[in-house]
Amino acid sequence: MNEHGQRRREYYYPIDMEGSTWWTRLSISHQDYSKEVDRLRNVGIVAGFSTGILLLHLHASLLIGYFLKPLQKVVEVGKAIRRGF
């Protein structure tokens, strides 16, 4: 935390300039540091739910088709009875 109460990350890196060492400092807020990770996590959650719903819909459609197939015979018999056969 800095003097303003903000959570920050600080990184130091030495640079050798003709025998003299200079230090660079990077100070970044915790929010900026984790922004991309948070965004990727949210995209992953949405993609996971979307994929799950798509697979559930596909599976339900296949199961409904499978279980309704025997009723097709009943429909054909009903049509035949209507025609008088």
C-alpha positions in Angstrom: 0.0 0.0 0.0 1.2 3.5 -0.7 0.7 6.6 1.3 -2.8 7.1 -0.2 -4.0 3.7 0.9 -4.0 2.2 -2.6 -2.8 -1.3 -3.2 0.1 -1.1 -5.6 2.7 -3.5 -7.0 6.2 -2.2 -7.5 8.9 -3.7 -9.7 12.5 -2.7 -9.8 14.9 -3.6 -12.6 18.7 -2.8 -12.9 20.1 -1.3 -16.1 23.9 -1.3 -16.6 24.9 1.9 -18.3 28.6 2.0 -19.1 29.6 0.5 -15.7 27.1 2.4 -13.7 23.9 0.7 -12.5 20.6 2.6 -12.9 17.4 1.3 -11.4 14.0 1.5 -13.1 10.9 1.3 -11.1 7.4 0.3 -12.3 4.5 1.1 -10.0 1.1 -0.2 -11.0 -2.2 -0.4 -9.1 -3.5 -3.8 -8.1 -6.7 -3.1 -10.1 -4.7 -2.4 -13.3 -2.5 -5.4 -12.7 -5.3 -7.8 -12.4 -7.7 -6.2 -15.0 -6.8 -8.6 -17.9 -6.9 -11.6 -15.6 -10.4 -10.6 -14.4 -11.5 -10.0 -18.0 -10.2 -13.4 -19.2 -11.9 -15.1 -16.2 -15.2 -13.5 -17.1 -14.9 -14.4 -20.7 -14.1 -18.0 -19.7 -17.2 -18.2 -17.4 -19.5 -16.9 -20.1 -18.0 -19.2 -22.7 -18.3 -22.2 -20.3 -22.0 -21.4 -19.5 -22.7 -20.9 -23.2 -21.1 -24.2 -24.2 -23.0 -26.0 -21.4 -26.3 -24.6 -22.5 -25.6 -25.5 -26.1 -24.7 -29.1 -25.2 -27.7 -29.4 -22.9 -30.0 -28.2 -25.8 -28.4 -30.6 -28.2 -28.6 -33.5 -25.8 -32.3 -32.7 -25.0 -33.2 -32.5 -28.7 -31.6 -35.9 -29.4 -33.3 -37.5 -26.4 -36.7 -36.0 -27.3 -36.4 -37.3 -30.9 -35.4 -40.7 -29.6 -38.3 -40.9 -27.2 -40.9 -39.6 -29.6 -39.9 -42.0 -32.5 -42.3 -44.7 -31.2 -45.2 -42.3 -31.4 -44.6 -42.0 -35.1 -46.0 -45.5 -35.5 -49.2 -44.5 -33.6 -49.6 -41.5 -35.9 -49.2 -43.7 -39.0 -51.8 -46.1 -37.7 -54.2 -43.2 -36.9 -53.8 -41.9 -40.5 -54.5 -45.4 -41.8 -57.6 -45.8 -39.7 -58.8 -42.4 -40.9 -58.4 -43.5 -44.5 -60.3 -46.7 -43.8 -57.5 -49.2 -44.0 
